[in-house]
């Protein structure tokens, strides 16, 4: 085992990079006699099949936040962090059955566009500006920071070079090709992501068991740290403030998941690009099944790293290399990069390609969605209402480039944040409850008014800030903020309309939510698997 890349590792990684760039640029090419229009660039010509949608959803979702941040949380608190992944599987089912039919029926390009159709242009603009700021200053910047942290830890590449390199890689195909290039390269990225993740998990468990294999490794890890396999933490656990026991299943995690999977542009955009609603729902189902597997490749390695670091015999076997970039309770996010350095030649190249795939695919997705919101909701609304397709596509490319430059400047400033995954969830949680409340009532309660939605969205921020001053776990704060915001919206709506329906209220019918037998069977299977998993690892 070596801590440095060998020739074979470089060959594998460079081959991966060439493959992604080649496929991205090939897919991006203009067909003979056809110039890209807005639907081509932002919605992949509405031609994506179910398997591309499912793969792209996971590739857009799994990034450095998961590989680095969630492994760090696995090191610090254990399997309980997997609730984000497993609960997301149920959330995807809800989104596929109840949200997508409405979004696709309305022919949306962006989530803010739904706000305009249901409420008003003013509220759409407020949310569009918020999302652009969130994507640039939080999501893009954090993915670039965590990705370059991994490059620095594994290969010694200085932070700024790593940030610029990752940014250029993502920009090379996504800026020109739009969602088509992003979605089709995501299919390849997911293969690398899962394969490389499994390689790292195998290495970690095999090392823990002294070369006796994965199952022996799992038994060893469980025997050494049984507390790290509790899904529902009790109040005595120091991490209870981040994952507050049963509140994870019935409280604020629903706010985070429904907001992220249902009303997040860079996630929902690929479902809007489906050939049909049924195709989109099948893609959602595939993504839900993949979410059940993700903790195996992002959380289990973090737990194994915790056992390794605290076992003197294993550390002795690892020798001097084991002391390099050693993860600690204070620097848990070093766990995954630390494990990668022990992979044998060749495997290291595959695992590193998986990490790069996770980072680059998320960057490309966020860039495309940032440019979609800016172009369709700001540029075409206020700057050039009669923009041609050529001007619209060019504006999308330019706005994505500007967003990337700003994120590159911001990324190094995030240094020093430990358990970055938790940090991102906590601070996004200040604004997400209000937005979730606006969307949920806007979708399913016809009495919700535009004025009430604006009042609720603005009121939710001070409510969240007040809760922030308490000792209440932040996930519980999110849940209560969402509930109180819904109460505010409901009261203002009822006072304003005196019980009548809003003229823009959505007509809900049973037929709207009919799903195929395949979707229903798949949804039942996912829920059954989750019941078994939580029963096994309850506490």
Buried (B, 14 or more C-beta within 10 A) or exposed (E): BEBEBEEBBEEBBEEBBEBBBEBBBEBBEEEEEEEBBBBBBBBBBBBBBBBBBBBBBBBBBBBBBBBBBBBBBBBBBBBBBBBBBBBBBBBBBBBBBBBBBBBBEEEBBBBBBBBBBBBBBEBBBBBBBBBBEBBBBBBBBBBBBBBBBBBBBBBEBEBEEBBBBBBEBBBBBBBBBBBBBBBBBBBBBBBBBBBBBBBBBBBBBBBBBEEEEBEBBBBBBBEBBEEBBBBBBEEEBEBBBBBBBEBBEEBBBBBBBBBBBBBBBBBBBBBBBBBEBBBBBBBBBBBBBBBBBBBBBBBBBBBBBBBBBEBEEBBEEBEEBBEEBEBEEEBBBBBBBBBBBBBEBBBBBBBBBBBBBBBBBBBBBBBBBBBBBBBBBBBBBEEEEEBEBEBBBBBBBBBBBBBBEBBBEBBBEBEEBBBBBBBBBBBBBBBBBBBBBBBBBBBBBBBBBBBBBBBBBEBBBEBBEEBBEEEBBBBBBBBBBBBBBBEBBBEBBBEBBEEEBBEBBBEBEEEEEEBEEEBBEBBEBBBEBBEEBBEEBEE
